């Protein structure tokens, strides 16, 4: 995955996070911890992950979001999902999370 694609995914993910949580001015980077830095509770996390699923056309496995603690983890996962789109459709979410 190219750095341009990674930057684009990061930008889109941050945009979704900001919109979902109504935090337009909060600094968010790949190193931002979703719970500790953004002070998210479980309902906030569900909201963010549902909005990410809608925006990127993916579906997280039941235990997937628990493994994604930083924005960068989420971006790597999304990049793997995007890279898996081809003749056979999107890659398995389970495969992307296992990496």
C-alpha positions as CSV (number, residue, x, y, z in Angstrom):
1,X,0.0,0.0,0.0
2,X,1.4,3.3,-1.0
3,X,2.0,6.1,1.5
4,X,-0.4,8.3,-0.6
5,X,-3.1,5.7,-0.1
6,X,-2.3,5.3,3.6
7,X,-2.5,9.1,4.0
8,X,-5.8,9.2,2.2
9,X,-7.2,6.4,4.5
10,X,-5.9,8.2,7.6
11,X,-7.5,11.4,6.4
12,X,-10.9,9.7,5.8
13,X,-10.7,7.8,9.1
14,X,-10.0,10.9,11.0
15,X,-12.8,12.7,9.3
16,X,-15.2,9.9,10.2
17,X,-14.0,9.9,13.8
18,X,-14.4,13.7,14.1
19,X,-17.9,13.6,12.6
20,X,-19.1,10.7,14.7
21,X,-17.9,12.2,18.0
22,X,-18.5,15.9,17.2
23,X,-14.9,16.9,17.8
24,X,-13.9,19.0,14.8
25,X,-10.9,20.6,16.4
26,X,-9.4,17.7,18.4
27,X,-5.9,16.8,17.1
28,X,-6.0,13.2,15.8
29,X,-3.0,11.4,14.3
30,X,-2.0,7.8,13.7
31,X,-0.6,7.7,17.2
32,X,-3.8,8.8,18.9
33,X,-5.1,6.2,21.3
34,X,-8.9,5.9,20.8
35,X,-9.7,5.5,24.5
36,X,-7.0,7.2,26.4
37,X,-6.4,10.2,24.1
38,X,-10.0,10.8,22.9
39,X,-11.6,9.7,26.1
40,X,-14.0,7.4,24.4
41,X,-16.4,5.1,26.2
42,X,-17.8,1.9,24.8
43,X,-20.8,3.6,23.1
44,X,-18.5,6.1,21.4
45,X,-16.3,3.2,20.2
46,X,-19.3,1.4,18.7
47,X,-20.4,4.6,17.0
48,X,-17.0,5.2,15.5
49,X,-16.6,1.6,14.3
50,X,-20.2,1.5,12.8
51,X,-19.5,4.8,11.0
52,X,-16.1,3.4,9.7
53,X,-17.9,0.3,8.5
54,X,-20.4,2.4,6.6
55,X,-17.8,4.8,5.1
56,X,-15.3,2.1,4.0
57,X,-17.8,-0.6,3.1
58,X,-16.3,-3.2,5.4
59,X,-17.5,-5.2,8.4
60,X,-15.4,-5.8,11.5
61,X,-15.5,-9.3,13.1
62,X,-17.0,-9.4,16.6
63,X,-13.6,-9.2,18.3
64,X,-11.9,-7.0,15.8
65,X,-12.3,-3.5,17.2
66,X,-10.8,-4.6,20.6
67,X,-7.5,-5.1,18.8
68,X,-7.6,-1.6,17.2
69,X,-6.5,0.7,20.0
70,X,-4.8,3.5,18.0
71,X,-5.9,5.3,14.9
72,X,-2.8,3.9,13.2
73,X,-4.0,0.3,14.0
74,X,-7.4,1.2,12.4
75,X,-5.7,2.7,9.3
76,X,-3.5,-0.4,8.9
77,X,-6.6,-2.6,9.1
78,X,-8.5,-0.4,6.6
79,X,-5.5,-0.5,4.2
80,X,-5.5,-4.3,4.3
81,X,-9.2,-4.3,3.6
82,X,-8.8,-1.9,0.7
83,X,-5.8,-3.8,-0.7
84,X,-7.8,-7.0,-0.6
85,X,-10.4,-5.6,-3.0
86,X,-9.9,-7.2,-6.4
87,X,-11.5,-9.7,-8.7
88,X,-12.8,-11.8,-5.8
89,X,-14.2,-8.9,-3.8
90,X,-13.0,-7.6,-0.4
91,X,-10.6,-9.6,1.7
92,X,-11.8,-11.2,4.8
93,X,-11.9,-9.0,7.8
94,X,-10.5,-11.9,9.9
95,X,-7.4,-12.1,7.6
96,X,-6.8,-8.4,7.9
97,X,-7.0,-8.4,11.6
98,X,-4.7,-11.3,12.0
99,X,-1.9,-9.5,10.3
